[in-house]
């Protein structure tokens, strides 16, 4: 998509029609201009150009100047337009924020479990939660997902938010995260990417994110679910940190013990158990 097409799409999100955007942008390039010239340059049909200009005038994005029998149009300075739009949206958001806080029954919804489906929707929702974080974010996350949310994480970390947790992958981008050991061994059992993210001890999002638009997570503010998720991440972190400190022979003994415990817990067959162990030998 070209820069111009991209800007047109962005400005349409501000509540402008495509014709309004095209007329305003062309007027920025060459002004003052009359309606006929602007129609010709912008691609806005002559039958619509004066209707479009009238709408832009009402929005104070365009001003007219009458010279004899000719009406010429001038655009609002882009810097003034940005200030105007920011002010308008700030007022709108403040009004919406004030009203919604009054009507939101927060206590009644704290224990609700909300299902979010579709990986793209999950990532978008995580970005909203992360951007609102004020204190601490705990994660259990794979490389594919952390790449998508890194810009938001970087922003909140830079303003003092603490990051902790587990990273599943080979190129850990955050010194605050512990890289999970034996990834191939892990995948030999699970075959899915799971995610758990806790925001400020208030929100937790947890579920499967490896199924594209069939991915599904649960979001809740339930304190029991949050504490359980915190314990899960903390336990995983402690096990991996402990394994890092072991000498080679101690680590082999520890991992063999860990495999036997998992075999007993999940009731793996000997064939499954040996397959898992073989996968882990190269790690």
Secondary structure, 3 states (H helix, E strand, C coil): CCHHHHHHHHHHCCCCCHHHHHHHHHHHHCCCECHHHHHHHHCCCHHHHHHHHHHHHHCCCEEEEEECCEEEEEECCHHHHHHHHHHHHHHHHHHHHHHHHHHCCHHHHCCCEEEEECHHHHHHHHHHHHHCCCCEEEEEEEHHHHHHHHHHHHHHHHCCCEEEEEEECCCCCCCCEEECCCHHHHHHHHCCCEEEEEECCCEEEEEECCCHHHCEEEEECCHHHHHHHHHHHHHHHHHHHHHHHCCHHHHHHHHHHHHHHHHHHHCCCHHHHHHHHHHHCCC
